[in-house]
């Protein structure tokens, strides 16, 4: 009889599984990646994978949740380095430009997930909407701190989202610089 798996080993295996699934889903697409590819990449047997996540949809949802925490956390930490509140919105666009320049950048994971699964998965749709609302709230806070109001916050959010989509499609970080300049002009009026 095999020895029981420790809680620590379960944690490590789960994280390795999520790392593998995130890399495959983001790099190749959710629908294009079967659970056999996740199994092969993670080195875990399918039976163990399905103990962690009973369905592929559950795995996709957790990948999006974990990525959201990391993505927004990294963005917030970068933006927090701007001591002057008026520098936080431009800093957000600087971070986006760096993200767009990273090897393997394929656009927004949440937009990609929505594009693949649309409304076919209520759970995935909820994660996509949750991420976008949380990002919108972050942007609203930074715009408010810079002296802007709700109208400016909405415009800056749309500039950021547009830059993300445009960079993902075009493979060029330039949309972040153009959106940054537009946001600065907008906030100069506040």
C-alpha positions, 0 to 999 in steps of 0.5 A: 500500500502506498504511503499517504500523500502529505498536505505539503505534497498535495500543495506542491502538486496542486501548484505544479498542476496549476502552473502547467495548466496556466502555461498551456491554456495561455500559450495554446488556448483552453479548448486546444489543450486536452487533459492528457496534455495537462497530465503529461506536462504536470507529471501527475496521473489523470486520477490525481488531477481529477481529485484536485479539479473534478472537471476541466472547467474547475481547473480553468476557473482556478487558473484564472483566479490565481492569475488574477491575484498575481496579475493585479498584485504585481500591477498594484505593487508596481503602481504603488512605487509612484509616490505622487498620486498623479504618477500612478495612472502613467505607472499603470501604463508603464507596467502594461508596456513591460507586460506586453514586451514579455516573451510569450505575451498573448494578450489578456487571459480573461478576454482569451477565456471569454473568447473561447468559452463565452457564455458556455461556462457560467463559472468562467464568465463569472471569473472573467467579469470578476477580474474586469470589475476588480481591475476597473476598481483599481483604475478608479482608485488611481484616477480618483487619487490623481484628481479625476472623477468617474468619467475620467476613470471610465475613460482610463479603464477603457484606454487600458483595456483597449491597449491590452487587446490591441497589443495582444493582437498586434504583438507590439507594446506601443499601444501602452505608450499611446494609451498612457499619453491619452490618459495623461492628457485626459487627467491634465484637465482635472 
